Amino acid sequence: MASKVYKTAADALEGLTFDGMTVMAGGFGLCGIPENLIVSLRDSGVKNITAISNNAGVDDFGLGLLLKTRQIKKMISSYVGENKEFERQYLSGELELEFNPQGTLAERCRAGGAGIPGFYTKTGVGTIIADGKEHREFNGETYILETGLVADLSIVKAEKADTQGNLIFNKTARNFNPPMAMAGKVTVAEVEEIVPAGDLDPDHIHLPGVFVQRIIKGTFEKRIEQRTVRKRETQG
């Protein structure tokens, strides 16, 4: 069996990128994002990406790097509030945007990974989210049809992997990473630690290696998106 472990992010993306591709990028805000693979995507020069991600990072980090270089033509996401360039490009008509309620986006990714082409949900009924979508009644309630999402490439970040690609995520990094890993035609994971096969307790594995084709050990900045602190109380 060929090794799934690659030396660098650039090596791991070799042969996988092409103009017009769809990329899923895991994480939430700046938590659990595949920051090394995003930089390598930028450096690859690939253009006209449709990016599926909860949000687009910040202006100079995460997917914000690909917005800055105009490599993303469309975002399928649920939150844009921390990225001024995202906002500017959208409002000026330079960037296509498909807004999703956050739970709907998560379920669209999960459905795509499970081979489910579509599902009905009440979320968004009566709003612009429902415009142009099929409506159907179930038990006297109105639902809209949402489609599952599949990507040409999924890039995710995990805390630990073994050499077979089994992954363990750290706390809230389990947000979008596992379903997006399942929904990629090819999935590349960057991790903080790689251990030999058999070292991980099977009961602790969050994502089986069958969904992961390539792995790299990354270095991580781990930025805090919004730091909120309380003033120190003075001693009386």
Secondary structure, 3 states (H helix, E strand, C coil): CCCCECCCHHHHHCCCCCCCCEEEECCECCECCCHHHHHHHHHHCCCCEEEECCCCCECCECCHHHHHCCCEEEEEECCCCCCHHHHHHHHCCCCEEEECCHHHHHHHHHHHHCCCCEEEECCCCCCHHHCCCCEEEECCEEEEEEECCCECEEEEEEEEEECCCCEECCHHHHCCHHHHHHCECCEEEEEEEEECCCCCCHHHCCECHHHCCEEEECCCCCCCCCCCCCCCCCCC
